């Protein structure tokens, strides 16, 4: 039997990353490529899971996403 992960409704990091990425007109594949160029091991599938709240983001991923999207941590961490 396969268990589905419960999406945490209090986790706003995922939706903030997605919204900022869309506002900056950066596709998921483009973001993943830039992350990989910054030595962050990530796939598009992983980014989809992060943005949908089904997977927790790693600190290295968060730091690199912040740098690539050119935002402050507050924009990612606060609703």
C-alpha positions as CSV (number, residue, x, y, z in Angstrom):
1,X,0.0,0.0,0.0
2,X,1.4,3.4,-1.0
3,X,1.2,6.2,1.5
4,X,0.6,9.8,0.1
5,X,2.4,12.6,1.9
6,X,0.1,15.1,3.5
7,X,0.6,18.6,2.2
8,X,1.3,21.0,5.0
9,X,-1.1,24.0,4.7
10,X,1.1,26.1,6.9
11,X,4.1,25.7,4.6
12,X,4.1,28.8,2.4
13,X,7.6,28.5,1.1
14,X,6.5,26.2,-1.7
15,X,3.8,28.5,-3.0
16,X,6.0,31.6,-2.6
17,X,8.8,30.0,-4.7
18,X,6.3,29.1,-7.4
19,X,4.7,32.6,-7.4
20,X,8.0,34.4,-7.5
21,X,9.3,32.1,-10.3
22,X,6.2,32.8,-12.4
23,X,6.3,36.5,-11.7
24,X,9.9,36.5,-13.0
25,X,8.9,34.4,-16.0
26,X,11.3,31.6,-15.2
27,X,10.2,28.1,-16.2
28,X,10.7,25.1,-14.0
29,X,13.2,23.6,-16.4
30,X,15.2,26.9,-16.6
31,X,15.3,27.2,-12.8
32,X,16.4,23.6,-12.5
33,X,19.2,24.2,-15.1
34,X,20.4,27.2,-13.2
35,X,20.4,25.3,-9.9
36,X,22.3,22.5,-11.4
37,X,24.9,24.9,-12.7
38,X,25.3,26.1,-9.1
39,X,26.1,22.5,-8.0
40,X,22.6,21.9,-6.6
41,X,21.4,18.3,-7.2
42,X,17.8,18.7,-8.3
43,X,15.4,17.5,-11.0
44,X,12.3,19.1,-12.4
45,X,10.3,16.4,-10.6
46,X,11.8,17.5,-7.3
47,X,11.1,21.1,-8.0
48,X,7.5,20.2,-8.8
49,X,7.2,18.4,-5.4
50,X,8.8,21.3,-3.6
51,X,6.4,23.8,-5.2
52,X,3.4,21.7,-4.5
53,X,4.4,21.2,-0.8
54,X,4.9,17.4,-1.2
55,X,8.7,17.6,-0.5
56,X,10.6,19.7,2.0
57,X,13.2,22.0,0.5
58,X,16.9,21.5,1.5
59,X,18.9,24.5,2.8
60,X,21.3,24.4,-0.2
61,X,18.3,24.5,-2.6
62,X,16.7,27.4,-0.7
63,X,19.9,29.4,-0.8
64,X,20.4,28.9,-4.5
65,X,16.8,29.6,-5.4
66,X,17.0,32.8,-3.4
67,X,20.1,33.8,-5.3
68,X,18.8,32.9,-8.7
69,X,15.4,34.6,-8.2
70,X,17.2,37.6,-6.7
71,X,14.9,37.9,-3.7
72,X,15.2,38.3,0.1
73,X,14.5,35.4,2.4
74,X,11.5,37.3,3.7
75,X,9.9,37.1,0.2
76,X,10.2,33.3,0.3
77,X,9.5,32.6,4.0
78,X,6.8,35.1,4.8
79,X,3.3,35.1,3.4
